[in-house]
Amino acid sequence: MNTKILVLFLVLASLFISGCAEEDAGPVETDEAGVSESGAEEQDESLPVGPTEEHIVRLEYYGVMTPPEREINRGDTIAWWSDKRQGNYVLVSEDGLFPNEELSYRVPFKYTFNEPGTYLFTVEDVQEMNLTVTVN
């Protein structure tokens, strides 16, 4: 009986493993707009090919956002973290990159910057809390 169970287990495991293996579908043809036959868009060549970084910005008590300025590369992500235990901060993108985001204690909000430029972020009702991000 144990031999039958072992054989059945091995057969099922091999089926599972073979089902998880990826097959190469070959090249995907695209039209002039960069859309493949399946409807998926090709990756934008203006985005970085190499590794990207995640930068942390902390919103602290006493109206401090650290650091107040950040220079990053295209494709990098900024994660805003609130250190305020009671109540929430509301993060505002002055350039309209995203809707106002309510930040809870120790729950990050992340945004990836894909376009070069200079962007300003503030905290609603706390005028001195702001961040300038320069994307190269």
C-alpha positions in Angstrom: 0.0 0.0 0.0 2.8 2.4 0.9 4.5 1.8 -2.5 1.3 2.7 -4.4 1.0 6.0 -2.4 4.7 6.8 -3.1 4.3 6.1 -6.8 1.1 8.2 -7.0 2.9 11.0 -5.1 5.9 10.9 -7.5 3.6 10.9 -10.6 1.6 13.9 -9.2 4.8 15.8 -8.3 6.2 15.3 -11.8 3.0 16.5 -13.4 3.0 19.5 -11.1 6.6 20.4 -11.9 6.2 19.9 -15.6 3.1 22.1 -15.6 5.1 24.9 -13.9 7.8 25.0 -16.5 7.7 27.9 -18.9 7.9 27.3 -22.6 9.5 29.9 -24.9 6.7 31.3 -27.1 9.2 32.8 -29.5 9.3 36.4 -30.8 6.2 38.6 -30.5 5.3 40.7 -33.5 4.2 44.3 -32.8 2.6 47.0 -34.9 3.9 50.5 -35.3 2.4 51.7 -32.0 4.3 49.0 -30.1 1.3 46.8 -29.4 1.7 43.1 -29.7 -0.8 40.8 -31.3 -2.0 39.8 -27.8 -2.7 43.5 -27.1 0.1 44.0 -24.6 2.3 47.0 -25.0 6.1 46.7 -25.5 8.3 48.2 -22.7 9.0 51.9 -23.1 12.7 52.2 -24.2 13.0 55.5 -22.3 12.7 53.6 -19.0 16.0 52.4 -17.4 17.1 48.9 -18.2 19.3 48.5 -15.1 18.3 48.1 -11.5 16.2 50.8 -9.8 16.3 52.0 -6.2 13.6 52.6 -3.6 14.2 55.7 -1.5 12.5 56.3 1.8 11.0 59.6 3.0 9.8 59.8 6.5 7.0 62.1 7.7 7.8 62.9 11.3 6.3 64.9 14.1 7.0 68.7 14.4 6.4 69.3 10.7 9.5 67.5 9.4 9.8 65.5 6.1 13.2 63.9 5.9 15.0 64.4 3.6 13.4 67.7 2.3 15.1 67.2 -1.1 15.8 64.0 -3.1 17.6 63.5 -6.4 16.7 60.2 -8.0 17.0 58.4 -11.4 14.1 57.6 -13.8 12.5 54.4 -12.7 13.3 54.8 -9.0 10.6 54.6 -6.4 9.9 56.7 -3.3 8.2 55.2 -0.3 6.7 57.7 2.1 6.4 56.4 5.7 4.4 58.2 8.4 5.9 58.1 11.9 2.7 59.7 13.4 1.1 57.2 15.7 -2.2 59.0 16.2 -4.0 60.5 13.2 -2.9 60.5 9.6 -1.0 62.8 7.3 -2.4 63.6 3.8 0.3 63.6 1.1 -0.3 66.0 -1.8 1.4 65.8 -5.2 1.4 69.5 -6.3 2.0 68.3 -9.8 -1.0 66.0 -9.8 1.0 62.7 -10.2 -1.6 60.9 -7.9 -4.7 61.8 -5.9 -4.1 63.0 -2.3 -2.9 60.0 -0.3 -3.8 59.4 3.3 -0.8 58.0 5.1 -1.3 55.8 8.2 1.3 54.9 10.8 3.9 52.6 9.4 2.0 51.9 6.1 4.1 53.1 3.2 2.8 54.8 0.0 5.0 54.1 -3.0 5.3 56.0 -6.3 7.6 55.2 -9.2 9.0 58.1 -11.2 9.2 57.3 -14.9 9.5 60.9 -16.3 12.4 63.3 -15.7 11.6 66.6 -14.0 11.2 68.3 -10.7 8.2 67.5 -8.5 6.9 69.1 -5.3 5.1 67.2 -2.6 3.4 68.7 0.5 1.4 67.6 3.5 -2.1 68.9 3.8 -2.5 71.5 6.6 1.3 71.3 7.5 2.8 74.0 5.3 6.4 73.4 6.4 6.3 69.7 5.4 7.4 69.5 1.8 9.7 67.5 -0.5 11.2 68.4 -3.8 12.1 65.4 -6.0 14.4 65.9 -9.0 14.2 63.0 -11.5 17.2 62.6 -13.9 
